């Protein structure tokens, strides 16, 4: 029966189709993101200026990279609470090596190596010893925090950083921040791995139902280990870039990326494939937080108000995911 005979216009059918329950679950957060962007654009004079939009892209770069790493862990049903302190450790390890005249490539490799070691330790604690990832990585976080301050005596590292290193976090190509370019590369690479490779499908399979994955012949332990290692490597890469962005090594600079990183993943889990962590969802989650922070900053809001807003967002996101899907991360 045609839409004309039923009295329902095609546009009405389109609206009714969008309002289906699954569409609301998938796209409601994106709609809120767009509305929030429009509200800030209408109420904050400088919000739509090209320089400010580029600043948002630069500001969310580190957070997005951390969140993308966490996405692998969440997909395998593992939660890594050490990522913020892995960011902090890499953010002082690489500058420390550079001030000791270590070549830049070797210093960067050391940062990646630190991520491999941290992820490997977490993986052993979780998959071999059998400690739940929430508890194991919480303990690892405390250890990393102590190591960061032990290496520097609690002091920041200033000066002596090569221009090539600072360019990674502060440079621009054609007016576009290099840091934002690196973020987009990381997102594209992670998306390809998770959505277009067997590795990604097996990660999701392990997180979806470990017993079924094992009966299907998937090496469950290997993919849990891989997910935890990827979490840590992305975190240490983010830490290296953070120090480059700041122009110094700060022992406690990475702490806030744990809460914000978790928030990006939780917000991302409310969209596209509700209840499932996705790279694209995490990117939009980071953009969500970045727009909130930027808009509130331009409005002159204090940072503690931003913390309150982010806390409410996390609670709302977790509540939505919990009510619409079976949220089981331990």
N, C-alpha and C positions, 0 to 999 in steps of 0.2 A: 504494500500500500504506500502510495507516495506521500510526501510531507504535505502536499497541497490538499489531498483528500482527507487527511486527519486533522487539518487545521493547525499543524505545528510547523512553523517556519524553520528552514535549515539552520538559521542562527540560533534559534531556541534549542534545537536538537544538539547543537554543538555545545551550548552552555550546560544543558542537562547532562551531556556525556562527560563534560569536565567535572561536574559536581558529583560524579560517582565516588563512592567511598574510597576506592583505591587511588583515584586521581587526587583527592583531597589529601590523603596521606603522603603521596609522592611529592606534591608541588606546593603544599601550603607554606612550607618554610621558605621556598623560593619566592612566593608571592609576598611574604612578610619582608624578605630581603629587598625586593624591588620597592615596596611601599616605604621602607625605612630610608632607602636611597632618595626617593622622591621627596620625602618629608625634610630630610637634611638639605637637599638641593633647594627647596622652597624657603627654608628658614635660616640658612647659614649662607652669608654672602660669598664667602671664599670657597665653599665646598666644591663647586663645579669647575673651578679654575684648573687648567691642565696640570699645573705644578702640584696642586693638592692631590689630584687623582693619581699622579705618578708617585707622590709620597705614600699614598695608601698602598699601592702595589709594592713599594719598597718596604713599608712597615710590616706587611703581612708575610714577607718572604721567608724569614727565619721560622716564624710560627707555622707556615704551611709545610715547610720541609720536615719539621718535627712531627706535625700531624700526619703527614703522609707515611712516615715511618711507623707511627702508632697504628695506622690503618692496617698494615700487614699483621701486627700483633692481634688486633681486634678481630680481623678476618679469621685468624687461627684460634680464636677464643683465648687469647693470652693478653694480660694487661701488664704493661711495663711502667712502673712508677719511678724508674731511675732515669728517665730520659732528660728531665730538667737538669740533673746533676751531671749527666754525661755531656750535655751542652756546656755546662760550666767547666768541666775538666778539660775538654778539648779547647775551650776558649781561653784557657791559660797555658795549656801544654804547648800549643803551636806558637804563640807569641814568645813563650819562654825559650823554646828552641831557636827561634829566629834571632832573639837577642844574644844567643850564644854562638851566632854566626853559622848555624846550620842552614844548608841550602833550602830554599823555599819548597822545591818538590819533595825533598826528604821530610821536611817538617809537616807538610800536608799528608804525606803517606803515614807519618807517625800518628796524626790525628785519626785517620781512617783505621789504622792498626789498633788504636785505643778502642774504637768502636767495635772492632772484631773481638777484642779481648773481653770487653764488658759484656757484649752479647753472648759470647761463648760461656762466660761464667754464669750468666743468668740462665742460659740454656741447660747447663749441667745441673744447676740447683733445681730447675723446674722439671726437666724431662728424665734425669737419671736419679737424682736424690728423691725427687717427688714432692718438693715444696711447692705449694700453690704460687703461681706467678705473682699474685698481688703481694704476698708476704715476702717472697724471695727478692723481688725487685725493690721493695721498700727497704729491706736491709742493705741491698747493694747501693741504694741511693745514699744512705747514711755513710757508707764507706767511701763513696766517691766524693761526698761533701768534705770529709776529713782529709782525703788525699789532696784535693784542690787547695785547701788552706795549708796543708803541710808543704806542698811544693813552693808556695809563695810566701809562707809566713803570714798569710792573711793580707798581704799587700798587693795592690794592683800593679800591673806591668805597663809602664808608659815608655814611649820612645824606642828608637832602634828598630822599628818595623819597616821592612822594605816597601817601596811604593807599589811594586807589583802585587804585593799582598793586600795593601790598603785598597787598591783598585778593585779588587773582587767585591768589596763591600760598599765602596764609595764612588766607584767610577761609573761613567755613562757612555753609551754608544748611541750616537744620533739623538741624544737627549733622553734616552730610555735607560733606567738604572740597570747596571750589570747584574746586581743582586736579584732584581725581578726576573731577568732573563734566566739566571741559574735556577730560580724557583720554577719557572715554566718548564725548563728542561727536566727538572726532577719530577714534576707532576706528570709530564708526558711519558717519561720513562717508566714511572711507577704504574701509570694507567695501562700502558702496553703490557707490562709484565702481569698485572693482575687480571686484565680483561682479555688478553689475546694469546696467552701462553698456557701450556700445561701446568707449569709451576703455579701460576695464579689460580687456576681451577682447582688444583689439589689443595692449596691453602684454604680456599673457601670450603672444600669438601671436608677437610679436617676440622674446621671450625663449626661446620654445620652438624656433623654427626661423626665423631671419632670412630665409634664402633663400626658403623657402616663403611667408613673410609678404609679401615683396617681390613675388613672382610673383602673389600674390593681390590686389595693388593697394594694399597698406598702405604708408603713408609711414613706412618703418622709421626713418629719421633723426629725424623729428619725434617719434616715440614714445620713442626713446632719449633725446632732449633733454628731453622732458617728464618722464621718469622721474628723470633726474638733477636737474632743477630742483625737483621735488617733494621729493626727498631733502633738499636744502638748505633749502627753505622750512620743512619740518617741524622740521629741526634748529634753525633760528633761532627758530622759535616756542617750541620747548622751551627754548632759551637764555633768552628773555625771561621765561618762566615760572619758570625756575630762579633767576634773580636776584630775582624777586619772592618766591619761596619762602625764599631765604636772607636777603632784606632787604638785600642788598649786591651789588655787581658784583665777581666774582673772576676775574682773567684766566685762571687755569688750572682753573677749576671744571668745564669741560666735557670734559676729557681722558678721564676714565673712561667716558664714555658711548659712546666708539667701541667698546671691547672688549665692554662690556655690551650695547650695541645690536646688534652682530654676533651675540652669543650668543643674544639673543631670537629673531632671525630663524632662525639655525641650529637652535635647539631647535624652533621652530615648523615648520620644514621636515621634522621627523621625525614629524609627526602630521597627521591629516586628509587631506592630499594629499601623501604623502611625496615629497620632492625638489622640491616647489613651495612658494615663499613665499606665505603667505596672511596676511591681516590678523588673522583670528581665531587662527591658529597663533602669530603674533608676540605677540599679547596674552597667550596662555597661556604663551609663553616668558618674557615679562616677569614674569608672576605666579610662574612657577617660580623665577626668580632672586630675586624679592622675598620669597618664603616662605623660601628658603634663607637669605638675608641676615638677615631678621627673626628666624628661629628660632635661628640661630647667635649673633646678638647677644644674645638673651634668655638663651642658655646661657652667655654670657660668653666666647665664642670671639674670639680676636684677628682683626683685619681681614686679616692675611696668610694666615690659614687660609681665610678666605672667598675670597681670591684663588686659592688653590690649588684649592679646590672648584670655582669657576667655570671655571678653566682645564681641569680634568678634564671638566666638563660639556660645554664647547665641543668638546674633542677627541672625546668620545663621540658628540655630536650629528653632527659632521662625518663621523665614521667610519660611523655608521648610514646617513646620507644617501648617502655615497659607495658603500657596499656594496649599497644597495637601488635606487639610481638613478644616472643619469649626471650627476655634479656637474661642471658646466662654467660657471665664472663669468667667465672672461676673454675 
